[in-house]
Amino acid sequence: MDASWSDPRHVLDVVERLLSAPRPQLLTQFSIELGGLVPHRAAAMQTGDCPRSPLKVVGDPAIAQAVTSAELQRLVDRSEPGTALVVDGVLGGVERRLVLLASSPPVGRGAVLAVVPTAMEPPSTELELAARLWHILSTDAGQRATDPGPEVLASNLAAAGARAQAITDLGQTHATTLTTLLAVLRSSRLPDAAARRTAVDLAADALLELKGVVDRDQALSAEPADTAFAVLREQLADLVRHTDVDIDLVSPVGDGSLAQDIAHTARTLTRGLVLTALDRPATTRLRASWRLDGSVVRITVRDDNPEVAAAVPAGGLTERLTTLGGHWEVDAVPGWGTTVTAVLPLGVAEPPELRPLDRLNPRELEVLSGISQGLRNRQIAEQLQLSEHTVKFHVRNILDKLDVTSRGEAAALARDLRLEPPTRYSA
């Protein structure tokens, strides 16, 4: 281990860089810092706190481009929160020696990281420290995910909806294909009974695997309403215990699930309305409730404060609500109290097309920034400390994702969309 890791100031500097990294760059930054402890070729993460992109990969393109969510899920099932495990497993279609880091933080759903180390047996001291750093980052990421900004909410909801539709279409297509295969293989016209039984077993397993992919995606991108409200109840538990105001938190009415970002927003709105009511001295009782009503969830906070002039929801709450197509309903009667309801759509019928730049990952955005500045591949490689071959790989992906045919078109699009130079970080 590098001697600098024995210096508490170095460790604190690492933690500071991790906690300061923008959300899209968390895995990239962690991979950079982890390189000083556990040198590695690639790292793949599956998180329960990002409905837009639960699977993220950095490192060697030969590995990163081949990683699948099914591989990660099998590794998730073998992981142990709080422990760094060295295992043999499949990642990127190849059996490899892997380091699994898992965390189960107090806030959020946690994440699992699969690392492809350069050494077959990384030292235990380095692994222990890596596991602790991963827990810190997972805890911070979970906290960030509980209250995302409006611009993140709109993009996440669109992407989650589009992904769900793609998975539905994929599921229907493959289910039809596999069902037909089963019918053919069960036909008595086939003479080889043993081969038929084997093929039937394989096809049945494939159907179960396909169902598992759909179930996993639903689990990662949605929360049952009761579960989402239980999280809110836990968040407000100390407030309920220690305030003189009688607070009644009513379990949701109506069955169903909320997209993760909708659940986060519903909790944010509820907490904000409760705190607004408590800020008015004459409040003695309030009631908070959710109702799933068709295509919307109605978030209602009612109080008995006779002074209703200050009952208007805060601007920050309004911005979060309107970003997702919601609106307020306010019933305020002087001398009787106020009922404020946030009407929040549960989703979008037809998810809007993502902005072109949303299709690019952080590294591709860095390369595109270089292209827009007129830099050649070699100059971009030097600036980003990459090989020229890797930059060429990213340029090809950028042209494909932006649906353009030349660097000039990509540069023009970046300028039109006002691509901001990415924040650079140091290892």
C-alpha positions, 0 to 999 in steps of 0.5 A: 500500500502507498505510504500516503494511506497511513497519513490521516490527512491523505485519507481525509483528502480522499474522502473530501474529493469523493464527497465533493464529486458531482453525482454523475462522476461518483464512480469515476472518482471512486475508481481513481481513488481506489487505484491507490489501494487496489489497482484495477482494470475496471469497476462495475456498480449496481445501485438501488438509488438511481432509477435512470441508470442503476448499472454504471461501469468505468475502466477498460472498454473491452470489459466495460462495454461487455458488462450486463445487469444480469452478471451484476445481479448474480454478483450482488447475490454473493456480496456481503455488506461491509465486507470486501470479498475476493471471488471468482465470477463472470464479468463482461462475459469472462470468468475473472478474479473479482473484488466485491464491495457492498454497502447497506447504508442507513439511507438509500438502498445501497450499492455493490461494486465489482472490481477487476483487480490487477493482482490476484490476491489484494492485501487484506488491509487495503481491502478493508480500507476500500470497503470502508470508503465504499460505505462512506460513498454509498451513504452519501449517494443514498442521501443525495438520492433522497432529495434530487434537484428538479432538473435531475428529477425530470431527466430521471423520470423520462429515462426510467419510463423509457427503460421500462417501456424498452424492457416491456417490449423486450420481455414480450418479444423474447417470451413469445419466442421462447414459448414457441420454442417450448411448443416445438420442442415438446412436439412428439414429431421430434425423435430424440426425447433426451435432447428434447428434455434438455432443450425444454429445461434450457428454454424454461430456465431462460424464461425464468431468467427473463422474468428475473430481469424484469422483476429486478428492474421494477425493484430498482426503479419503484417503491411500493407506496406503503414502503415509501411512506414508511421511510417518511414516517421514519424520517419524521419520527424524531420530530413527532416525538419531540414536538408539542404539535399533534402530528398524525401520519396516515398510511397511504390509501390505494395500492400501487408503486411509485417510481423512485423519483416520485417517491423521493419527491412525495417525501420531500413535499410532505416534509416541507409542508409539515415543517411549514405548518409547524413554523406557524406558532398557532398550529396545534394539530396536523395530519399528513396523508397520501392517496393514490388516485388513478394516475396521480398521488395526492399528498395532503397536509391539513392543519388547524392554524387559524392564521392562513395568510402564511400557508402558501407552499415555499418556492422550492417545493413548487419548483419540484412539483411543477417540474414533474407536471404537478400542481397545488390545491389549497383550501384555506379558511381563516379561523378554521385552518388550511389544507394543502394538497400536492397533486403529483403525476405517477408517471408520464404516458409517453416519456419525452426524448432525452436531450442529446447530451444526456446520452453521453457518459461523463468521460464522453462528455469530456472528450466532446468538450475537447472536440468542441475546442478544436482539439485533435485526438492526441491533444485530448488524450494528453489532456485526459491522460488517456491513450489515443486509441481510447479517445478514438473509441470514445469519439466513435461512440459520441458520433453514434449516440449523437447521430452525427457523421463528423467531429464538426457536427458533434462540435456544432451540436455541443456549442448549440446545446451549450456544453459546459467544460466538465470539472476536472479532478485530480487523483 
